Amino acid sequence: GTSGPVQGTASVVAADANDGAGIQYQTGAVSGNDGGFHASFIYRVGRNVDVRWRVSHEETADIRFWFALTDQVNTTMSASDNPAGNYAGFTYCNDAGANCAAAGGSGADDTNWWFCTKDNTTIGCTDTGVAADTSSHVFRIADEGGTWRGCVDATCVTRTTNLPSTVNLRLAWIIET
């Protein structure tokens, strides 16, 4: 379960023909509002971590999104396109021209999901080639011992550098408008 704070307005979403029941986290309409949660430190690096999560978004404009295993809390993850700490996870940044880290820090908005790792110092990101959209996708984060694998549905990429350098990680899901 989640033991960290829930940000934004959380509500239960009923199952439909395509997806099972879920939880919706809604941010406010004001820029800088967050929605999401973080869990306890329940994942240990080097112990065959393999997390899968089905996620969909109602929009893809003017948001910053992180879904990651991290040693940080939501407010840290949502505060930047290159947040502090150790993590392996997915990001999507389309925040009206801010310096999106995944897009090479060029200031360009992302169009695809990126899989990023950070070793508490340096972030490294790999483009998954999967377009960020409002469809439901299964995200997978796996620690394979010296390699972290990130999958969006059946499309997978790996990272072997800038890997998390801490042992205990928590699941965090955060979106900022």
C-alpha positions in Angstrom: 0.0 0.0 0.0 0.9 3.6 0.0 2.3 5.0 3.2 3.4 8.4 1.9 1.3 11.4 1.4 -1.3 11.5 -1.4 -1.2 14.8 -3.2 -4.1 16.2 -5.2 -7.6 14.8 -5.1 -7.7 11.0 -5.2 -10.8 9.1 -6.3 -11.6 5.5 -7.3 -12.3 4.8 -11.0 -14.6 1.9 -11.9 -13.4 -0.8 -14.2 -14.4 -0.6 -17.8 -14.1 -2.9 -20.9 -10.4 -1.9 -21.3 -9.0 -1.4 -17.8 -9.5 -2.7 -14.3 -10.5 -0.4 -11.4 -8.0 2.3 -10.5 -7.2 5.4 -8.6 -7.3 8.8 -10.2 -5.1 11.6 -8.8 -6.2 15.0 -10.0 -4.1 18.1 -9.7 -5.5 21.6 -9.4 -5.7 23.9 -12.5 -3.0 26.2 -11.2 0.6 25.7 -12.5 2.7 23.9 -10.0 -0.1 21.8 -8.5 0.8 18.1 -7.8 -1.1 14.9 -7.8 0.2 11.4 -6.9 1.7 9.4 -4.1 4.8 7.7 -2.8 5.1 4.5 -0.9 7.4 3.2 1.8 11.0 2.0 1.1 9.9 -1.5 0.0 12.2 -2.1 -2.9 15.9 -3.2 -2.5 18.3 -2.8 -5.3 19.9 -6.1 -6.4 17.0 -8.2 -5.3 15.4 -8.7 -8.7 13.0 -5.8 -8.5 10.3 -5.9 -11.2 7.4 -3.4 -10.9 4.6 -3.1 -13.4 1.9 -0.4 -13.3 -0.9 0.5 -15.7 -1.2 4.3 -16.2 -3.2 6.6 -18.4 -3.5 10.4 -18.5 -6.3 12.6 -19.4 -4.0 15.1 -21.1 -0.4 15.5 -22.3 0.0 19.3 -22.4 1.6 21.5 -19.7 2.5 18.6 -17.4 5.6 17.0 -15.8 5.2 13.3 -15.0 7.4 10.9 -13.1 6.8 7.2 -12.4 9.9 5.9 -10.6 11.6 3.8 -8.0 13.3 6.5 -6.0 14.8 7.4 -2.6 13.0 10.8 -2.8 9.4 12.0 -1.9 6.9 13.4 -4.3 7.7 17.0 -3.7 11.3 16.4 -4.7 10.4 14.4 -7.8 7.9 17.0 -9.0 10.1 20.0 -8.4 12.4 19.5 -11.3 12.9 17.9 -14.7 16.2 16.6 -13.1 15.2 16.0 -9.5 17.8 15.2 -6.8 18.4 11.7 -5.6 18.6 8.1 -6.8 16.0 6.7 -9.2 15.1 4.6 -12.1 11.8 5.4 -13.9 9.8 7.1 -16.6 9.4 10.8 -17.3 7.4 12.9 -19.6 7.8 16.7 -19.7 5.6 19.0 -21.6 5.6 22.0 -19.3 5.4 25.0 -21.7 9.0 25.3 -22.7 10.8 24.6 -19.4 14.2 22.9 -19.6 13.0 19.3 -20.0 15.9 17.0 -18.9 14.9 14.0 -21.0 14.9 16.0 -24.2 18.6 16.6 -23.7 18.0 19.7 -21.5 17.3 21.6 -24.7 14.2 23.3 -23.4 12.1 21.4 -25.9 9.0 19.6 -24.8 9.0 15.8 -24.9 6.8 13.8 -27.3 7.8 10.3 -26.0 8.2 8.6 -22.7 11.8 8.5 -21.5 13.4 6.0 -19.2 15.9 7.7 -16.8 18.3 6.6 -14.1 20.2 8.8 -11.7 23.1 7.9 -9.3 22.5 10.8 -6.9 24.6 13.0 -9.2 24.1 12.4 -12.9 20.9 11.8 -14.8 20.9 9.7 -17.9 17.8 9.2 -20.1 16.9 7.0 -23.0 14.0 7.7 -25.4 11.6 4.7 -25.4 10.2 5.8 -28.8 6.7 5.4 -27.4 4.6 8.5 -27.8 3.0 10.0 -24.7 -0.7 10.0 -25.2 -4.0 9.5 -23.3 -4.2 5.7 -23.9 -3.6 3.2 -21.1 -0.1 1.8 -21.0 1.7 -0.8 -18.8 5.0 0.6 -17.5 7.6 -1.9 -16.2 10.8 -1.0 -14.2 13.2 -3.9 -13.6 16.6 -4.1 -11.8 18.5 -6.9 -13.6 21.8 -6.6 -11.7 23.9 -3.9 -13.4 21.2 -3.1 -15.9 17.9 -1.4 -15.4 15.1 -2.2 -17.9 12.2 0.1 -18.6 9.3 -1.0 -20.7 6.2 0.8 -22.0 3.9 -2.0 -23.1 6.2 -4.3 -25.1 8.8 -1.7 -26.0 11.8 -1.9 -23.7 15.0 0.1 -23.3 17.9 -0.5 -20.9 20.3 1.7 -18.9 23.7 0.6 -17.6 25.1 3.9 -16.5 24.1 6.5 -13.8 22.3 3.7 -11.9 20.8 4.3 -8.5 23.5 4.1 -5.9 21.4 3.5 -2.8 19.9 0.3 -1.6 16.3 1.2 -0.6 13.8 2.7 -3.0 10.1 3.5 -2.9 7.5 3.7 -5.7 6.5 7.3 -6.6 3.9 8.4 -9.1 3.6 12.1 -9.5 2.2 14.6 -12.0 2.5 18.3 -11.9 0.6 20.9 -13.9 
